[in-house]
Amino acid sequence: EFLSELSASLRVAENGNAEIVPLFGRNRFIWNLLSIPFFLLRNDIDLFHTQYILPAYVPGRTKVVAHIHDVSFRAYPELIGRKDRFFLDLLIPETCRRADCIVAPSRFTKDEIVSRYGVPDAKVTVVPNAVSPTFLARKVSDIDIVNVRQRYGLPERFLLSVGTLQPRKNLPLFIRAFARIRDRVPGFQVVLTGNRSAHHFDRDIDRAIGETHLGSAVVFPGFIEADDLPAVYAAAYGLVFPSRYEGFGIPLLEAFASGVPVAAADIAPFREVGGQAALFFGADDIVGCAESLYTLLTNEETRGRLKRLGRERLSEYSWEESARVLFLRYEALLKDKQ
């Protein structure tokens, strides 16, 4: 059933030149150690595109493209588990060495890969992310907003954060900054999406809520279904993205698409993606973050400007253009193979 749905969503039957091939393995280790290597060995595969870690064996005849979305595990190793860190430290350098091309979603991530792993600049191609076509096509109605408020327990007026609840997301800073302005913006609350039971949940989030006595002013709706996400954005008064480290920043673009103004941490990938279409604050600056939040909530001129600039910025990112860039890179690699 899953494969049928995937085939339909990718329009495999219409394309005629694509095929979904299921490879079975009891877990990801068997999949990488046995399933994929046997498949590549039995079939004459010209080009293999993977993410982060290569399988145990890739034939020399096969060109390899490795997609590395970020290297947060290198920048903030203390924020990930010891076992994960061990495997990433062991295997990512080999992936970078063997890959014929590495794909990064931003210039920032490309620079990180080049500097941290000694990869030649020409080996890394920037292929930006974009907003899902289904997200863009979703027309949110007032009824949709009412429905998501009820489904996820959303307040009437709130600032939104979208993503995981991991330490690098820096959500305690957001909470402590909001606490500073709470009395100046009565009626507003904070909504933090994500699974509180997930791997690497940031325990400092609960400590920050306790220290600031925000209590029920911080709402945890849990995981948001993809179909509901546009309406959740539309219901928000603003998006706050305080991460210390990211490889790109799709929520910025999703907010732009939703006409929602943004306040974000002043880190390189957010500047790269957001340009002038967001308010920026230091990732360690609680006071600066608080003032950005206050401006975002109260200054209608700034809100209107950010919405307009966000729409303009969004037009610079599309999956069609990114697919074209990637396809040209594939062609160049396969031309070298001949």
Phi and psi in degrees as GROMACS dihedral restraints (atoms count N, CA, C in turn):
[ dihedral_restraints ]
;  ai    aj    ak    al  type     phi  dphi    fc
    3     4     5     6     1   -60.4    20    10
    4     5     6     7     1   -44.2    20    10
    6     7     8     9     1   -64.3    20    10
    7     8     9    10     1   -35.6    20    10
    9    10    11    12     1   -65.1    20    10
   10    11    12    13     1   -43.4    20    10
   12    13    14    15     1   -65.3    20    10
   13    14    15    16     1   -41.6    20    10
   15    16    17    18     1   -63.4    20    10
   16    17    18    19     1   -44.3    20    10
   18    19    20    21     1   -59.8    20    10
   19    20    21    22     1   -41.1    20    10
   21    22    23    24     1   -68.0    20    10
   22    23    24    25     1   -42.9    20    10
   24    25    26    27     1   -66.5    20    10
   25    26    27    28     1   -32.1    20    10
   27    28    29    30     1   -88.8    20    10
   28    29    30    31     1    -2.9    20    10
   30    31    32    33     1    53.3    20    10
   31    32    33    34     1    45.8    20    10
   33    34    35    36     1   -61.5    20    10
   34    35    36    37     1   -43.8    20    10
   36    37    38    39     1   -62.7    20    10
   37    38    39    40     1   -36.6    20    10
   39    40    41    42     1   -69.9    20    10
   40    41    42    43     1   -38.9    20    10
   42    43    44    45     1   -68.6    20    10
   43    44    45    46     1   -40.2    20    10
   45    46    47    48     1    77.4    20    10
   46    47    48    49     1   -16.7    20    10
   48    49    50    51     1  -116.5    20    10
   49    50    51    52     1    22.4    20    10
   51    52    53    54     1  -131.6    20    10
   52    53    54    55     1   152.4    20    10
   54    55    56    57     1  -148.2    20    10
   55    56    57    58     1   138.3    20    10
   57    58    59    60     1   -97.1    20    10
   58    59    60    61     1   121.9    20    10
   60    61    62    63     1  -115.3    20    10
   61    62    63    64     1   108.6    20    10
   63    64    65    66     1   -73.7    20    10
   64    65    66    67     1   132.0    20    10
   66    67    68    69     1  -117.2    20    10
   67    68    69    70     1   126.1    20    10
   69    70    71    72     1   -99.6    20    10
   70    71    72    73     1   142.8    20    10
   72    73    74    75     1  -161.3    20    10
   73    74    75    76     1   145.7    20    10
   75    76    77    78     1   -68.9    20    10
   76    77    78    79     1   -25.9    20    10
   78    79    80    81     1  -157.4    20    10
   79    80    81    82     1   177.1    20    10
   81    82    83    84     1   -66.3    20    10
   82    83    84    85     1   -27.4    20    10
   84    85    86    87     1   -69.5    20    10
   85    86    87    88     1   -45.2    20    10
   87    88    89    90     1   -64.2    20    10
   88    89    90    91     1   -37.7    20    10
   90    91    92    93     1   -59.6    20    10
   91    92    93    94     1   -44.5    20    10
   93    94    95    96     1   -79.7    20    10
   94    95    96    97     1   -32.3    20    10
   96    97    98    99     1   -80.9    20    10
   97    98    99   100     1   -33.2    20    10
   99   100   101   102     1  -125.1    20    10
  100   101   102   103     1   -53.1    20    10
  102   103   104   105     1   -60.2    20    10
  103   104   105   106     1   -54.0    20    10
  105   106   107   108     1   -69.2    20    10
  106   107   108   109     1   -47.1    20    10
  108   109   110   111     1   -55.8    20    10
  109   110   111   112     1   -42.4    20    10
  111   112   113   114     1   -64.4    20    10
  112   113   114   115     1   -38.8    20    10
  114   115   116   117     1   -64.1    20    10
  115   116   117   118     1   -46.2    20    10
  117   118   119   120     1   -66.0    20    10
  118   119   120   121     1   -33.2    20    10
  120   121   122   123     1   -71.3    20    10
  121   122   123   124     1   -38.7    20    10
  123   124   125   126     1   -78.9    20    10
  124   125   126   127     1   -20.5    20    10
  126   127   128   129     1  -120.3    20    10
  127   128   129   130     1   146.1    20    10
  129   130   131   132     1   -85.0    20    10
  130   131   132   133     1    84.2    20    10
  132   133   134   135     1   -91.2    20    10
  133   134   135   136     1   122.7    20    10
  135   136   137   138     1   -73.4    20    10
  136   137   138   139     1   -41.2    20    10
  138   139   140   141     1  -143.7    20    10
  139   140   141   142     1   133.4    20    10
  141   142   143   144     1  -121.4    20    10
  142   143   144   145     1   122.1    20    10
  144   145   146   147     1  -111.1    20    10
  145   146   147   148     1   121.4    20    10
  147   148   149   150     1  -131.5    20    10
  148   149   150   151     1   177.6    20    10
  150   151   152   153     1  -115.8    20    10
  151   152   153   154     1   130.1    20    10
  153   154   155   156     1    61.6    20    10
  154   155   156   157     1   -68.6    20    10
  156   157   158   159     1  -115.5    20    10
  157   158   159   160     1   128.6    20    10
  159   160   161   162     1   -74.2    20    10
  160   161   162   163     1   153.4    20    10
  162   163   164   165     1   -65.9    20    10
  163   164   165   166     1   171.2    20    10
  165   166   167   168     1   -61.0    20    10
  166   167   168   169     1   -29.0    20    10
  168   169   170   171     1  -145.0    20    10
  169   170   171   172     1   132.0    20    10
  171   172   173   174     1  -131.2    20    10
  172   173   174   175     1   124.3    20    10
  174   175   176   177     1   -56.6    20    10
  175   176   177   178     1   146.4    20    10
  177   178   179   180     1   -61.0    20    10
  178   179   180   181     1   -25.7    20    10
  180   181   182   183     1   -73.0    20    10
  181   182   183   184     1   -14.3    20    10
  183   184   185   186     1   -95.6    20    10
  184   185   186   187     1   125.4    20    10
  186   187   188   189     1   -72.8    20    10
  187   188   189   190     1   142.9    20    10
  189   190   191   192     1  -120.2    20    10
  190   191   192   193     1   129.0    20    10
  192   193   194   195     1  -115.4    20    10
  193   194   195   196     1   124.2    20    10
  195   196   197   198     1  -112.0    20    10
  196   197   198   199     1   125.9    20    10
  198   199   200   201     1   -97.5    20    10
  199   200   201   202     1   116.8    20    10
  201   202   203   204     1  -118.1    20    10
  202   203   204   205     1   110.2    20    10
  204   205   206   207     1   -78.6    20    10
  205   206   207   208     1   -32.2    20    10
  207   208   209   210     1  -167.1    20    10
  208   209   210   211     1   167.9    20    10
  210   211   212   213     1  -123.2    20    10
  211   212   213   214     1    45.0    20    10
  213   214   215   216     1   -59.5    20    10
  214   215   216   217     1   -30.9    20    10
  216   217   218   219     1   -65.5    20    10
  217   218   219   220     1   -20.7    20    10
  219   220   221   222     1   -92.5    20    10
  220   221   222   223     1   -37.7    20    10
  222   223   224   225     1   -72.5    20    10
  223   224   225   226     1   -38.5    20    10
  225   226   227   228     1  -131.1    20    10
  226   227   228   229     1    67.2    20    10
  228   229   230   231     1   -61.8    20    10
  229   230   231   232     1   -26.1    20    10
  231   232   233   234     1   -70.4    20    10
  232   233   234   235     1   -12.3    20    10
  234   235   236   237     1   -95.0    20    10
  235   236   237   238     1     3.3    20    10
  237   238   239   240     1  -124.4    20    10
  238   239   240   241     1   163.6    20    10
  240   241   242   243     1   -66.1    20    10
  241   242   243   244     1   153.2    20    10
  243   244   245   246     1   -61.8    20    10
  244   245   246   247     1   -41.4    20    10
  246   247   248   249     1   -65.8    20    10
  247   248   249   250     1   -45.1    20    10
  249   250   251   252     1   -60.5    20    10
  250   251   252   253     1   -42.9    20    10
  252   253   254   255     1   -63.5    20    10
  253   254   255   256     1   -39.5    20    10
  255   256   257   258     1   -60.5    20    10
  256   257   258   259     1   -49.1    20    10
  258   259   260   261     1   -67.9    20    10
  259   260   261   262     1   -38.5    20    10
  261   262   263   264     1   -67.1    20    10
  262   263   264   265     1   -43.2    20    10
  264   265   266   267     1   -64.2    20    10
  265   266   267   268     1   -31.9    20    10
  267   268   269   270     1   -78.5    20    10
  268   269   270   271     1   -39.8    20    10
  270   271   272   273     1  -101.7    20    10
  271   272   273   274     1   -29.6    20    10
  273   274   275   276     1   -62.5    20    10
  274   275   276   277     1   -43.1    20    10
  276   277   278   279     1   -57.4    20    10
  277   278   279   280     1   -38.7    20    10
  279   280   281   282     1   -68.0    20    10
  280   281   282   283     1   -37.8    20    10
  282   283   284   285     1   -60.1    20    10
  283   284   285   286     1   -45.8    20    10
  285   286   287   288     1   -63.6    20    10
  286   287   288   289     1   -36.6    20    10
  288   289   290   291     1   -69.2    20    10
  289   290   291   292     1   -46.1    20    10
  291   292   293   294     1   -76.9    20    10
  292   293   294   295     1   -31.4    20    10
  294   295   296   297     1   -62.7    20    10
  295   296   297   298     1   138.2    20    10
  297   298   299   300     1   -80.7    20    10
  298   299   300   301     1   -24.3    20    10
  300   301   302   303     1  -150.4    20    10
  301   302   303   304     1   139.9    20    10
  303   304   305   306     1  -114.5    20    10
  304   305   306   307     1   132.6    20    10
  306   307   308   309     1  -103.9    20    10
  307   308   309   310     1   129.8    20    10
  309   310   311   312     1  -123.4    20    10
  310   311   312   313     1   147.9    20    10
  312   313   314   315     1   -82.1    20    10
  313   314   315   316     1   -10.6    20    10
  315   316   317   318     1  -150.2    20    10
  316   317   318   319     1   161.5    20    10
  318   319   320   321     1   -62.7    20    10
  319   320   321   322     1   -36.7    20    10
  321   322   323   324     1   -58.8    20    10
  322   323   324   325     1   -48.7    20    10
  324   325   326   327     1   -66.0    20    10
  325   326   327   328     1   -36.7    20    10
  327   328   329   330     1   -58.9    20    10
  328   329   330   331     1   -47.9    20    10
  330   331   332   333     1   -61.5    20    10
  331   332   333   334     1   -37.5    20    10
  333   334   335   336     1   -63.5    20    10
  334   335   336   337     1   -44.6    20    10
  336   337   338   339     1   -63.6    20    10
  337   338   339   340     1   -44.5    20    10
  339   340   341   342     1   -62.1    20    10
  340   341   342   343     1   -46.5    20    10
  342   343   344   345     1   -76.1    20    10
  343   344   345   346     1   -38.0    20    10
  345   346   347   348     1   -83.8    20    10
  346   347   348   349     1   -24.5    20    10
  348   349   350   351     1  -120.1    20    10
  349   350   351   352     1     5.1    20    10
  351   352   353   354     1    63.6    20    10
  352   353   354   355     1    30.8    20    10
  354   355   356   357     1   -82.3    20    10
  355   356   357   358     1   137.0    20    10
  357   358   359   360     1   -59.1    20    10
  358   359   360   361     1   139.1    20    10
  360   361   362   363     1   -55.1    20    10
  361   362   363   364     1   -40.0    20    10
  363   364   365   366     1   -68.1    20    10
  364   365   366   367     1   -16.5    20    10
  366   367   368   369     1   -79.2    20    10
  367   368   369   370     1   -17.6    20    10
  369   370   371   372     1  -106.4    20    10
  370   371   372   373     1   124.9    20    10
  372   373   374   375     1  -110.6    20    10
  373   374   375   376     1   131.5    20    10
  375   376   377   378     1   -86.8    20    10
  376   377   378   379     1   119.4    20    10
  378   379   380   381     1  -124.3    20    10
  379   380   381   382     1    98.9    20    10
  381   382   383   384     1   -64.3    20    10
  382   383   384   385     1   151.4    20    10
  384   385   386   387     1   -76.9    20    10
  385   386   387   388     1   173.8    20    10
  387   388   389   390     1  -155.4    20    10
  388   389   390   391     1  -179.0    20    10
  390   391   392   393     1   -85.2    20    10
  391   392   393   394     1   140.8    20    10
  393   394   395   396     1   -55.7    20    10
  394   395   396   397     1   135.5    20    10
  396   397   398   399     1   -57.4    20    10
  397   398   399   400     1   -34.3    20    10
  399   400   401   402     1   -69.1    20    10
  400   401   402   403     1   -33.5    20    10
  402   403   404   405     1   -64.3    20    10
  403   404   405   406     1   -46.8    20    10
  405   406   407   408     1   -65.5    20    10
  406   407   408   409     1   -33.2    20    10
  408   409   410   411     1   -79.3    20    10
  409   410   411   412     1   -15.6    20    10
  411   412   413   414     1   -72.0    20    10
  412   413   414   415     1   119.1    20    10
  414   415   416   417     1   -95.9    20    10
  415   416   417   418     1   110.4    20    10
  417   418   419   420     1   -86.5    20    10
  418   419   420   421     1   126.1    20    10
  420   421   422   423     1  -103.1    20    10
  421   422   423   424     1   169.5    20    10
  423   424   425   426     1   -61.0    20    10
  424   425   426   427     1   -36.4    20    10
  426   427   428   429     1   -63.9    20    10
  427   428   429   430     1   -39.3    20    10
  429   430   431   432     1   -59.3    20    10
  430   431   432   433     1   -42.1    20    10
  432   433   434   435     1   -66.9    20    10
  433   434   435   436     1   -42.3    20    10
  435   436   437   438     1   -59.4    20    10
  436   437   438   439     1   -42.0    20    10
  438   439   440   441     1   -65.0    20    10
  439   440   441   442     1   -42.8    20    10
  441   442   443   444     1   -72.3    20    10
  442   443   444   445     1   -30.1    20    10
  444   445   446   447     1   -60.2    20    10
  445   446   447   448     1   -44.8    20    10
  447   448   449   450     1   -70.3    20    10
  448   449   450   451     1   -43.0    20    10
  450   451   452   453     1   -65.0    20    10
  451   452   453   454     1   -38.5    20    10
  453   454   455   456     1  -111.0    20    10
  454   455   456   457     1     4.4    20    10
  456   457   458   459     1    66.3    20    10
  457   458   459   460     1    39.1    20    10
  459   460   461   462     1   -80.6    20    10
  460   461   462   463     1   141.2    20    10
  462   463   464   465     1   -73.5    20    10
  463   464   465   466     1   172.9    20    10
  465   466   467   468     1   -69.5    20    10
  466   467   468   469     1   -42.4    20    10
  468   469   470   471     1  -130.3    20    10
  469   470   471   472     1   124.2    20    10
  471   472   473   474     1  -155.8    20    10
  472   473   474   475     1   156.6    20    10
  474   475   476   477     1   -97.9    20    10
  475   476   477   478     1   139.3    20    10
  477   478   479   480     1  -112.3    20    10
  478   479   480   481     1   141.0    20    10
  480   481   482   483     1  -125.5    20    10
  481   482   483   484     1   132.0    20    10
  483   484   485   486     1  -117.8    20    10
  484   485   486   487     1   134.1    20    10
  486   487   488   489     1   137.8    20    10
  487   488   489   490     1  -161.1    20    10
  489   490   491   492     1   -80.2    20    10
  490   491   492   493     1   174.3    20    10
  492   493   494   495     1  -112.0    20    10
  493   494   495   496     1    36.5    20    10
  495   496   497   498     1   -80.6    20    10
  496   497   498   499     1   159.9    20    10
  498   499   500   501     1   -57.1    20    10
  499   500   501   502     1   -37.2    20    10
  501   502   503   504     1   -67.5    20    10
  502   503   504   505     1   -12.9    20    10
  504   505   506   507     1   -73.7    20    10
  505   506   507   508     1   -15.1    20    10
  507   508   509   510     1    62.9    20    10
  508   509   510   511     1    32.2    20    10
  510   511   512   513     1   -69.1    20    10
  511   512   513   514     1   -28.9    20    10
  513   514   515   516     1   -57.3    20    10
  514   515   516   517     1   -34.3    20    10
  516   517   518   519     1   -62.2    20    10
  517   518   519   520     1   -44.6    20    10
  519   520   521   522     1   -57.8    20    10
  520   521   522   523     1   -47.0    20    10
  522   523   524   525     1   -62.4    20    10
  523   524   525   526     1   -47.7    20    10
  525   526   527   528     1   -67.2    20    10
  526   527   528   529     1   -34.7    20    10
  528   529   530   531     1   -67.8    20    10
  529   530   531   532     1   -42.9    20    10
  531   532   533   534     1   -62.6    20    10
  532   533   534   535     1   -37.4    20    10
  534   535   536   537     1   -59.5    20    10
  535   536   537   538     1   -32.3    20    10
  537   538   539   540     1   -68.0    20    10
  538   539   540   541     1   -27.7    20    10
  540   541   542   543     1  -110.5    20    10
  541   542   543   544     1     1.7    20    10
  543   544   545   546     1   -53.9    20    10
  544   545   546   547     1   -43.7    20    10
  546   547   548   549     1   -69.6    20    10
  547   548   549   550     1   -20.8    20    10
  549   550   551   552     1   -87.2    20    10
  550   551   552   553     1   -13.6    20    10
  552   553   554   555     1  -130.6    20    10
  553   554   555   556     1    64.5    20    10
  555   556   557   558     1   -59.1    20    10
  556   557   558   559     1   141.9    20    10
  558   559   560   561     1    95.8    20    10
  559   560   561   562     1   -13.0    20    10
  561   562   563   564     1   -90.7    20    10
  562   563   564   565     1   148.4    20    10
  564   565   566   567     1  -132.6    20    10
  565   566   567   568     1   175.2    20    10
  567   568   569   570     1  -114.1    20    10
  568   569   570   571     1   134.4    20    10
  570   571   572   573     1  -118.8    20    10
  571   572   573   574     1   120.3    20    10
  573   574   575   576     1  -114.4    20    10
  574   575   576   577     1   109.5    20    10
  576   577   578   579     1   -80.6    20    10
  577   578   579   580     1   163.3    20    10
  579   580   581   582     1   121.0    20    10
  580   581   582   583     1   163.8    20    10
  582   583   584   585     1   -91.5    20    10
  583   584   585   586     1   115.6    20    10
  585   586   587   588     1   -70.2    20    10
  586   587   588   589     1   -15.0    20    10
  588   589   590   591     1   -96.9    20    10
  589   590   591   592     1     2.9    20    10
  591   592   593   594     1   -74.8    20    10
  592   593   594   595     1   167.5    20    10
  594   595   596   597     1   -60.0    20    10
  595   596   597   598     1   136.1    20    10
  597   598   599   600     1    66.0    20    10
  598   599   600   601     1    32.2    20    10
  600   601   602   603     1   -59.0    20    10
  601   602   603   604     1   135.0    20    10
  603   604   605   606     1   -79.8    20    10
  604   605   606   607     1   106.4    20    10
  606   607   608   609     1   -66.2    20    10
  607   608   609   610     1   -20.0    20    10
  609   610   611   612     1   -69.0    20    10
  610   611   612   613     1   -16.5    20    10
  612   613   614   615     1   -61.8    20    10
  613   614   615   616     1   -48.6    20    10
  615   616   617   618     1   -66.1    20    10
  616   617   618   619     1   -36.9    20    10
  618   619   620   621     1   -63.8    20    10
  619   620   621   622     1   -41.8    20    10
  621   622   623   624     1   -64.0    20    10
  622   623   624   625     1   -40.4    20    10
  624   625   626   627     1   -63.6    20    10
  625   626   627   628     1   -41.8    20    10
  627   628   629   630     1   -65.7    20    10
  628   629   630   631     1   -43.8    20    10
  630   631   632   633     1   -65.9    20    10
  631   632   633   634     1   -34.1    20    10
  633   634   635   636     1   -93.1    20    10
  634   635   636   637     1    -5.1    20    10
  636   637   638   639     1    58.0    20    10
  637   638   639   640     1    33.7    20    10
  639   640   641   642     1   -76.9    20    10
  640   641   642   643     1   -32.6    20    10
  642   643   644   645     1    52.6    20    10
  643   644   645   646     1  -121.9    20    10
  645   646   647   648     1   -72.2    20    10
  646   647   648   649     1    -2.9    20    10
  648   649   650   651     1   -71.0    20    10
  649   650   651   652     1   -15.9    20    10
  651   652   653   654     1  -106.3    20    10
  652   653   654   655     1   119.5    20    10
  654   655   656   657     1  -108.9    20    10
  655   656   657   658     1   133.5    20    10
  657   658   659   660     1  -114.4    20    10
  658   659   660   661     1    97.0    20    10
  660   661   662   663     1   -80.0    20    10
  661   662   663   664     1    -7.7    20    10
  663   664   665   666     1    84.2    20    10
  664   665   666   667     1  -162.0    20    10
  666   667   668   669     1   -70.0    20    10
  667   668   669   670     1   133.2    20    10
  669   670   671   672     1   -98.9    20    10
  670   671   672   673     1   124.5    20    10
  672   673   674   675     1   -62.7    20    10
  673   674   675   676     1   145.3    20    10
  675   676   677   678     1   -56.8    20    10
  676   677   678   679     1   -38.8    20    10
  678   679   680   681     1   -66.2    20    10
  679   680   681   682     1   -25.0    20    10
  681   682   683   684     1   -91.8    20    10
  682   683   684   685     1   -16.4    20    10
  684   685   686   687     1   -59.7    20    10
  685   686   687   688     1   -43.6    20    10
  687   688   689   690     1   -57.8    20    10
  688   689   690   691     1   -39.0    20    10
  690   691   692   693     1   -70.3    20    10
  691   692   693   694     1   -34.3    20    10
  693   694   695   696     1   -65.1    20    10
  694   695   696   697     1   -44.2    20    10
  696   697   698   699     1   -58.5    20    10
  697   698   699   700     1   -48.0    20    10
  699   700   701   702     1   -61.5    20    10
  700   701   702   703     1   -29.0    20    10
  702   703   704   705     1   -77.2    20    10
  703   704   705   706     1   -19.1    20    10
  705   706   707   708     1   -79.9    20    10
  706   707   708   709     1   153.7    20    10
  708   709   710   711     1   -88.5    20    10
  709   710   711   712     1   -18.6    20    10
  711   712   713   714     1  -176.1    20    10
  712   713   714   715     1   156.3    20    10
  714   715   716   717     1  -103.1    20    10
  715   716   717   718     1   134.3    20    10
  717   718   719   720     1  -117.9    20    10
  718   719   720   721     1   126.3    20    10
  720   721   722   723     1  -128.7    20    10
  721   722   723   724     1    86.0    20    10
  723   724   725   726     1   -92.3    20    10
  724   725   726   727     1    14.8    20    10
  726   727   728   729     1   -52.3    20    10
  727   728   729   730     1   144.1    20    10
  729   730   731   732     1   -79.2    20    10
  730   731   732   733     1   -28.7    20    10
  732   733   734   735     1  -152.3    20    10
  733   734   735   736     1   130.3    20    10
  735   736   737   738     1  -146.8    20    10
  736   737   738   739     1   160.2    20    10
  738   739   740   741     1   -91.5    20    10
  739   740   741   742     1   -22.7    20    10
  741   742   743   744     1  -149.3    20    10
  742   743   744   745     1   -99.6    20    10
  744   745   746   747     1   138.6    20    10
  745   746   747   748     1    57.3    20    10
  747   748   749   750     1   -58.2    20    10
  748   749   750   751     1   -37.5    20    10
  750   751   752   753     1   -55.9    20    10
  751   752   753   754     1   -30.1    20    10
  753   754   755   756     1   -58.1    20    10
  754   755   756   757     1   -48.9    20    10
  756   757   758   759     1   -67.3    20    10
  757   758   759   760     1   -37.0    20    10
  759   760   761   762     1   -64.4    20    10
  760   761   762   763     1   -38.3    20    10
  762   763   764   765     1   -66.6    20    10
  763   764   765   766     1   -42.5    20    10
  765   766   767   768     1   -58.1    20    10
  766   767   768   769     1   -43.6    20    10
  768   769   770   771     1   -65.0    20    10
  769   770   771   772     1   -26.7    20    10
  771   772   773   774     1   -93.4    20    10
  772   773   774   775     1    -0.5    20    10
  774   775   776   777     1    70.0    20    10
  775   776   777   778     1    32.4    20    10
  777   778   779   780     1  -110.6    20    10
  778   779   780   781     1   124.8    20    10
  780   781   782   783     1   -69.0    20    10
  781   782   783   784     1   156.5    20    10
  783   784   785   786     1  -128.3    20    10
  784   785   786   787     1   139.0    20    10
  786   787   788   789     1  -120.6    20    10
  787   788   789   790     1   130.9    20    10
  789   790   791   792     1  -141.7    20    10
  790   791   792   793     1   156.8    20    10
  792   793   794   795     1   -62.9    20    10
  793   794   795   796     1   144.1    20    10
  795   796   797   798     1   -84.3    20    10
  796   797   798   799     1    75.2    20    10
  798   799   800   801     1  -118.6    20    10
  799   800   801   802     1   156.6    20    10
  801   802   803   804     1   -54.2    20    10
  802   803   804   805     1   -47.9    20    10
  804   805   806   807     1   -65.4    20    10
  805   806   807   808     1   -30.9    20    10
  807   808   809   810     1   -71.9    20    10
  808   809   810   811     1   -37.9    20    10
  810   811   812   813     1   -62.5    20    10
  811   812   813   814     1   -41.0    20    10
  813   814   815   816     1   -63.4    20    10
  814   815   816   817     1   -44.1    20    10
  816   817   818   819     1   -80.7    20    10
  817   818   819   820     1   -43.7    20    10
  819   820   821   822     1   -86.1    20    10
  820   821   822   823     1   -25.3    20    10
  822   823   824   825     1    57.5    20    10
  823   824   825   826     1  -127.6    20    10
  825   826   827   828     1   -93.8    20    10
  826   827   828   829     1     8.0    20    10
  828   829   830   831     1   -92.2    20    10
  829   830   831   832     1    17.2    20    10
  831   832   833   834     1  -146.2    20    10
  832   833   834   835     1   156.8    20    10
  834   835   836   837     1   -87.0    20    10
  835   836   837   838     1   134.8    20    10
  837   838   839   840     1  -116.0    20    10
  838   839   840   841     1   144.0    20    10
  840   841   842   843     1  -138.4    20    10
  841   842   843   844     1   155.7    20    10
  843   844   845   846     1   -65.4    20    10
  844   845   846   847     1   141.0    20    10
  846   847   848   849     1   -66.7    20    10
  847   848   849   850     1   -12.4    20    10
  849   850   851   852     1  -117.2    20    10
  850   851   852   853     1     8.1    20    10
  852   853   854   855     1  -101.9    20    10
  853   854   855   856     1    92.2    20    10
  855   856   857   858     1   -65.1    20    10
  856   857   858   859     1   -41.9    20    10
  858   859   860   861     1   -64.6    20    10
  859   860   861   862     1   -45.0    20    10
  861   862   863   864     1   -63.4    20    10
  862   863   864   865     1   -39.4    20    10
  864   865   866   867     1   -63.6    20    10
  865   866   867   868     1   -43.9    20    10
  867   868   869   870     1   -59.3    20    10
  868   869   870   871     1   -43.1    20    10
  870   871   872   873     1   -68.4    20    10
  871   872   873   874     1   -35.2    20    10
  873   874   875   876     1   -63.9    20    10
  874   875   876   877     1   -42.2    20    10
  876   877   878   879     1   -63.3    20    10
  877   878   879   880     1   -43.4    20    10
  879   880   881   882     1   -62.2    20    10
  880   881   882   883     1   -44.7    20    10
  882   883   884   885     1   -61.5    20    10
  883   884   885   886     1   -43.2    20    10
  885   886   887   888     1   -60.4    20    10
  886   887   888   889     1   -35.7    20    10
  888   889   890   891     1   -86.5    20    10
  889   890   891   892     1   -24.5    20    10
  891   892   893   894     1  -117.8    20    10
  892   893   894   895     1   -21.5    20    10
  894   895   896   897     1   -96.1    20    10
  895   896   897   898     1   100.3    20    10
  897   898   899   900     1   -65.9    20    10
  898   899   900   901     1   -33.6    20    10
  900   901   902   903     1   -63.4    20    10
  901   902   903   904     1   -44.7    20    10
  903   904   905   906     1   -65.8    20    10
  904   905   906   907     1   -41.4    20    10
  906   907   908   909     1   -59.7    20    10
  907   908   909   910     1   -45.4    20    10
  909   910   911   912     1   -63.9    20    10
  910   911   912   913     1   -40.6    20    10
  912   913   914   915     1   -64.4    20    10
  913   914   915   916     1   -44.0    20    10
  915   916   917   918     1   -64.2    20    10
  916   917   918   919     1   -39.1    20    10
  918   919   920   921     1   -62.8    20    10
  919   920   921   922     1   -43.8    20    10
  921   922   923   924     1   -65.3    20    10
  922   923   924   925     1   -46.7    20    10
  924   925   926   927     1   -66.1    20    10
  925   926   927   928     1   -32.3    20    10
  927   928   929   930     1   -64.0    20    10
  928   929   930   931     1   -42.9    20    10
  930   931   932   933     1   -61.9    20    10
  931   932   933   934     1   -39.7    20    10
  933   934   935   936     1   -66.4    20    10
  934   935   936   937     1   -41.5    20    10
  936   937   938   939     1   -65.6    20    10
  937   938   939   940     1   -39.4    20    10
  939   940   941   942     1   -57.7    20    10
  940   941   942   943     1   -34.3    20    10
  942   943   944   945     1   -65.9    20    10
  943   944   945   946     1   -13.5    20    10
  945   946   947   948     1   -86.4    20    10
  946   947   948   949     1    -3.9    20    10
  948   949   950   951     1  -127.0    20    10
  949   950   951   952     1   126.1    20    10
  951   952   953   954     1  -151.3    20    10
  952   953   954   955     1   146.7    20    10
  954   955   956   957     1   -67.6    20    10
  955   956   957   958     1   -28.3    20    10
  957   958   959   960     1   -62.5    20    10
  958   959   960   961     1   -46.3    20    10
  960   961   962   963     1   -67.7    20    10
  961   962   963   964     1   -40.1    20    10
  963   964   965   966     1   -64.9    20    10
  964   965   966   967     1   -38.0    20    10
  966   967   968   969     1   -64.0    20    10
  967   968   969   970     1   -38.2    20    10
  969   970   971   972     1   -63.5    20    10
  970   971   972   973     1   -44.1    20    10
  972   973   974   975     1   -61.5    20    10
  973   974   975   976     1   -43.9    20    10
  975   976   977   978     1   -66.5    20    10
  976   977   978   979     1   -41.5    20    10
  978   979   980   981     1   -62.2    20    10
  979   980   981   982     1   -40.4    20    10
  981   982   983   984     1   -63.3    20    10
  982   983   984   985     1   -35.0    20    10
  984   985   986   987     1   -69.5    20    10
  985   986   987   988     1   -41.0    20    10
  987   988   989   990     1   -56.8    20    10
  988   989   990   991     1   -48.3    20    10
  990   991   992   993     1   -59.0    20    10
  991   992   993   994     1   -42.5    20    10
  993   994   995   996     1   -63.7    20    10
  994   995   996   997     1   -40.8    20    10
  996   997   998   999     1   -65.5    20    10
  997   998   999  1000     1   -42.0    20    10
  999  1000  1001  1002     1   -72.6    20    10
 1000  1001  1002  1003     1   -28.0    20    10
 1002  1003  1004  1005     1   -66.7    20    10
 1003  1004  1005  1006     1   -40.1    20    10
 1005  1006  1007  1008     1   -63.9    20    10
 1006  1007  1008  1009     1   -27.5    20    10
 1008  1009  1010  1011     1   -73.3    20    10
 1009  1010  1011  1012     1   -25.7    20    10
